[in-house]
Amino acid sequence: MTGRGKGKYMYKNQLREEGEIFLRSEMKKYFPNNEIMYIV
């Protein structure tokens, strides 16, 4: 994670993308009819 100022942190792009792919696949397994609008 990298610092973004006063108490804010952000994952590096590659790690964030991998996490997003994982989260979307897990959510689709358990909630197939729902749609993820965005991930912050």
C-alpha positions in Angstrom: 0.0 0.0 0.0 1.1 3.5 -0.7 0.4 6.6 1.4 -2.0 9.2 -0.1 -1.9 11.8 2.6 -3.5 12.2 5.9 -4.6 8.7 6.9 -5.4 7.6 3.3 -3.8 4.6 1.6 -4.1 3.1 -1.8 -3.2 -0.4 -3.1 -0.8 -0.6 -6.0 -2.6 -1.0 -9.3 -1.7 -4.6 -10.0 -2.7 -5.7 -6.6 -5.9 -3.8 -6.7 -6.8 -5.3 -10.1 -6.2 -8.8 -8.8 -8.3 -8.1 -5.7 -11.1 -6.7 -7.9 -11.1 -9.8 -10.1 -11.2 -12.1 -7.0 -14.0 -10.0 -5.3 -16.1 -10.0 -8.5 -15.8 -13.8 -9.0 -16.7 -14.5 -5.3 -19.7 -12.1 -5.4 -20.9 -13.8 -8.6 -20.8 -17.2 -6.9 -22.8 -16.2 -3.9 -25.0 -13.5 -5.4 -25.4 -14.4 -9.1 -28.3 -12.0 -9.8 -26.7 -8.9 -8.3 -24.6 -6.3 -10.1 -21.5 -4.6 -8.7 -21.7 -1.0 -9.8 -18.2 0.1 -8.7 -15.4 -0.8 -6.4 -13.6 2.0 -4.5 
